[in-house]
Each structure stands twice: as structure tokens, then as C-alpha cells.
């Protein structure tokens, strides 16, 4: 327990000292012994890393699975780690979870309670779960891409739009797999099993099915309680690939009017002169370095988690640690072992001295103590 605590405190103190912007990612599941647990992660924009860093915070046992209990457990855990409410008000950017009503319920879900305390945060419904709700089959390539740690909001938006475009194209003609199925049907049997027409299962209208899938994917991706469509438009200010170059004049006043709103969303002031240099560099194709405040703003945007897949990876590790043979481990012990696994250094790089001193300061007895 002391090793895990020291590892976390050293990392979290550095994050707090930097006033790093953070995104909360949580998920709820049961252990092997059927105890309800909450896994908590933070995505942090730290100075020492070029990209945001995903950090395991804790695995906590839930007394109940109500939104109130999950919310209180989340805040108390963050407070215990040094992330007090004042820090979160200044630096919490976003919250991401699956679409369970306990998490994202509009009136009394965890997200609603977070918005009461931190009203300007972005509430983000995990994209993988959105797609599963839109279409209960796998877009394997898309699903894999969305689970990648390097995928941010802009890349995810492009991937979804490409998938929607592919579905639009399917309305014009059959796809590869449909063609294979049609060829099999023409053979009148499969592996010596004859095909028979069923009067019970009627084929769905193909075009109508595709149109409904496309409609639901658009709705789930672009509409949300916080009007994430508009928020994504603010984020576009930092992505030159999305700019309407034919409409831009220097200075780009239309974008500059939105800059203050973007700064409020990111809880970070973007210097106007930096932004003008950024715009001019891209208009004139100078390939200059991105100015400091603009670069940091881009990093903060990428802290917004697009899925809760990291939390699910945490549960996978939990199940590896808490097997049927070791199901007597308490949730706190499992959390400590997960911390050492996910945040600890390699054994050859680990200096044990601070941890031993911390343990001795707790007045624990030595192994050689006869009493």
C-alpha cells in the first residue's frame, strides 16, 4: 500500500504543481467476487510530455451503483489524491464515460452532478459506445482506430465521417461482403446444407436500413447536451486543415471573435498575437513553429478523451490480478497492485530508498523485530 501511495503522490504532485488540464474517464464493473467497483483515470496535459498522458488513479469499491454514490466516490478519491475542488474548477476540461443512464442521465446522472459543480466542462459520450448504439455490429477497422491512444477528437470526427460516407456509397451499390453472400445464395446450398426460404424472417428494406444507420450515427456523434457540434467548431480554430482558406483575410476577424470562447472552454488564455502568427504562417505556407500558447491549447484539446477504452483496459488488468484463486484480495489491494503495474518503474530503474523510509516513518515493525 505504501509503495502504491508513494508512486501516485509523486506523479500527482507534479501534475498539480504544473496546473495541468485534466479529463476524467470512469467506468463501473464487478470484480470476480461480484463487488461493484469504479475505475478512475485522468488524461493530463503535462509539460514534460509532447502528448497528453493517461494515468490510472484508483479502483474503488462502490457501496451502491447510484449516480450519487459514484459521484461522491469519484470526488472523494480525487480529493484524496490532491485534486481538490478548487483545482478541478480551474483545470477540469472534460468528462468521458459510457452511455449508461447512471453516468450520463440528463437529470441526475454523474455527468449532471459534475456539471452542477463544474459547469463549463465538456461531457463526452464514449464514441465506441455511441457507434454500438447506432449499429449493433462491428466496423472492425473503425473500432480499432477509435481505441488507439493516439486518436483525438479531430481524428475521430474524420473517421466517423469517412464511415458515414462509405455507408452513403453502399446505397448506390452492393459491398464486397454482400456480393459474396449473393454468390453463395446462387449455389443453393452451403457446405452441403440446402438453403430454404423462410416466411418468418423477412428481409429488411436495404436502403431504409442504411439511411437509418447513417441518421443515428450523425445524431449520436454530433448532438449532445453541451452542443458538442459547436464546441468542435471552436476546436477547428487550431486545425488549419479545416480552415476555409478562400474566406480568410489577415487578420482573421471571424476566428478571433471565437478565440475568447475557445479560451474559456480550455480554461487557458490563448495569446491573440500568437494566434495571428499561427494563422499567417499557415496562410503563407511558411511552416514556422507553432507559437507557444497555441501549441499548449492544441495539447489541451487532445486531453479530451474520445472513449472510455482505457478504463476497460483497467478492468482487464483487474481481472488478471483478481483471479478465482485470489478473489479474497480487497478492492484496495487490487487498486494498489494496479497502480504499481501501470505507474511503477521497471525494477532495475526503481530506487527503493524513499519507499523504505516512508514505511519506517509509519511506525511499522521490522521483519527482524521479535515482538
Secondary structure, 3 states (H helix, E strand, C coil): CHHHHHHHHHHHHHHHHCCCCEEEEEEEEECCCCCEEEEEEEEECCCCCCCCEEEEEEEEECCCCCHHHHHHHHHHHHHHCCCCHHHHHHHEEEEEECCCHHHHCCCCCHHHHHHHHCCCCEEEECHHHHHHHHCCCCCHHHHHHHCCCCCCHHHHHHHHHHHHHHHHHHCCCCCHHHHHHHHHHHCCEECCEECCCCCCCCCCCHHHHHHHHHHHHHHHHHCCCCCHHHHHHHHHHHCHHHCCHHHCCCCCHHHHHHHHHHHHHHCCCCCHHHHHHHHHHHHCCCCCCCCHHHHHHHHHHCCCCCCCHHHHHHHHHHHHHCCCCCCCCCHHHHHHHHHHHHHCCCHHHCCCHHHHHHHHCCCCCCCCCCC
